[in-house]
Every structure is written in structure tokens, then in C-alpha cells.
Amino acid sequence: MTTRGAGAGPACLAIPRATAWERAYRRRTMLDILVLALTAGFFAGSIAYVHACDRL
């Protein structure tokens, strides 16, 4: 039987911590998605505005 130190659990339960590069990559990806959504919203709003002005 093997003894372990205090607080040592099975290695399979360890949650790996994200590295600084991984956190920066996730942040950048989220920013890219946000900018794309804002751009699409701007164009959709522009088209709706043109159609509304055309009806006048």
C-alpha cells in the first residue's frame, strides 16, 4: 500500500490551470467574436435604416 502526503489526491482529479497564452488566446477569440457581432449588427441596422428612409 502506498502512502501519500496530506492533501494528495488522485492525479486524474487534478484540474490543469490555463497558461497565460491560453487565457490571452481565449480573450482574443472572444473579442473577435464581439467585433464580428457588432459589425453584423451595424450593417443590419444600416440596411433597416435605408429601408425605413426609402418608405418616406
C-alpha positions in Angstrom: 0.0 0.0 0.0 1.4 3.4 -0.9 1.0 6.4 1.4 0.5 9.9 0.1 1.2 13.2 1.7 -1.6 15.4 3.2 -4.0 16.7 0.6 -2.6 14.4 -2.2 -5.5 13.0 -4.2 -5.7 11.0 -7.4 -3.9 12.7 -10.3 -6.9 12.2 -12.6 -8.9 14.7 -10.5 -6.3 17.5 -10.9 -7.6 20.4 -13.0 -4.9 21.8 -15.2 -4.5 25.6 -14.9 -4.7 27.6 -18.1 -1.4 29.2 -19.1 -1.1 32.9 -19.8 -1.0 32.1 -23.5 -4.2 30.1 -23.3 -6.0 32.9 -21.4 -4.8 35.5 -23.9 -6.0 33.3 -26.8 -9.5 32.9 -25.3 -9.7 36.6 -24.6 -8.7 37.4 -28.1 -11.1 34.9 -29.6 -14.0 36.4 -27.5 -13.0 39.9 -28.7 -13.0 38.7 -32.3 -16.5 37.3 -31.9 -17.7 40.5 -30.3 -16.3 42.7 -33.1 -17.9 40.4 -35.8 -21.2 40.6 -34.0 -21.0 44.4 -33.7 -20.1 44.7 -37.4 -23.0 42.5 -38.5 -25.4 44.4 -36.2 -24.2 47.7 -37.7 -24.8 46.5 -41.3 -28.2 45.1 -40.4 -29.1 48.4 -38.7 -27.8 50.4 -41.7 -29.9 48.3 -44.1 -33.0 48.7 -41.9 -32.4 52.5 -41.8 -32.1 52.7 -45.6 -35.4 50.8 -46.0 -37.1 53.0 -43.4 -35.9 56.1 -45.2 -36.9 54.8 -48.6 -40.5 54.4 -47.3 -40.7 58.1 -46.5 
